[in-house]
Amino acid sequence: MSWTIDTTNMCSHLQKKLFDEDGVYHHLWEAVQNDLELTAVVRSRQLHIYRNGKKVLVLAGKSAPKIIREDKICDLL
């Protein structure tokens, strides 16, 4: 499943890390797209990743990822 998100309010550093094929978070972005239980939303210029409606991870452009709850996607960091 491939879907897009509104990147209008996303930090440009984070966009590069997520969407460039050699970006540090690109493999996470691919995992989000391939897992039907995961969703992602841009809030406060960061990407918030949810599994079944519960927040598991927050990715920012210049700061370290913030693990909210243990999840297999966090193992990809």
C-alpha positions as CSV (number, residue, x, y, z in Angstrom):
1,M,0.0,0.0,0.0
2,S,1.5,3.3,-1.0
3,W,0.0,6.5,0.4
4,T,1.0,10.1,0.8
5,I,0.9,12.6,3.6
6,D,0.7,16.4,3.5
7,T,4.3,17.5,3.8
8,T,3.4,21.3,3.7
9,N,4.1,21.7,7.4
10,M,6.9,19.1,7.7
11,C,10.5,20.2,8.5
12,S,12.6,20.2,5.4
13,H,15.4,18.2,7.2
14,L,12.8,15.5,8.1
15,Q,11.5,15.4,4.5
16,K,15.1,14.6,3.3
17,K,15.6,12.0,5.9
18,L,12.3,10.3,5.1
19,F,11.9,10.6,1.3
20,D,15.4,10.6,-0.1
21,E,16.4,6.9,-0.8
22,D,19.6,7.3,1.2
23,G,17.8,9.1,4.0
24,V,18.3,7.8,7.5
25,Y,14.5,7.3,8.0
26,H,13.7,6.1,4.5
27,H,13.4,2.5,5.6
28,L,11.0,3.6,8.3
29,W,8.8,5.4,5.8
30,E,8.7,2.2,3.6
31,A,7.7,0.2,6.7
32,V,4.9,2.6,7.5
33,Q,3.6,2.3,3.9
34,N,3.7,-1.5,4.0
35,D,2.1,-2.1,7.4
36,L,-1.7,-1.7,7.4
37,E,-1.7,-1.2,11.2
38,L,0.5,1.9,11.0
39,T,-0.5,5.5,10.1
40,A,1.5,8.7,10.1
41,V,0.5,12.3,10.6
42,V,2.5,15.5,10.4
43,R,2.1,17.6,13.6
44,S,4.3,20.5,14.7
45,R,6.7,19.9,11.7
46,Q,7.3,16.3,13.0
47,L,6.0,12.9,11.8
48,H,3.9,11.1,14.4
49,I,3.6,7.4,13.7
50,Y,0.7,5.4,15.2
51,R,-0.1,1.7,15.4
52,N,-3.9,1.0,15.7
53,G,-4.5,4.5,16.8
54,K,-1.8,4.6,19.5
55,K,1.2,6.8,19.1
56,V,4.5,4.8,19.0
57,L,7.1,7.1,17.5
58,V,7.8,10.8,16.7
59,L,10.4,11.7,14.1
60,A,11.9,15.2,13.9
61,G,14.3,16.7,11.5
62,K,17.1,17.8,13.8
63,S,16.4,16.1,17.1
64,A,16.6,12.4,18.0
65,P,13.6,10.2,17.4
66,K,11.2,10.0,20.4
67,I,10.0,6.5,21.2
68,I,6.6,6.7,22.9
69,R,5.9,3.0,23.3
70,E,7.7,-0.2,22.4
71,D,6.9,-1.3,18.9
72,K,8.6,-3.3,16.2
73,I,9.0,-0.2,14.0
74,C,11.2,1.3,16.7
75,D,13.6,-1.6,16.2
76,L,14.3,-0.1,12.7
77,L,15.9,3.0,14.2
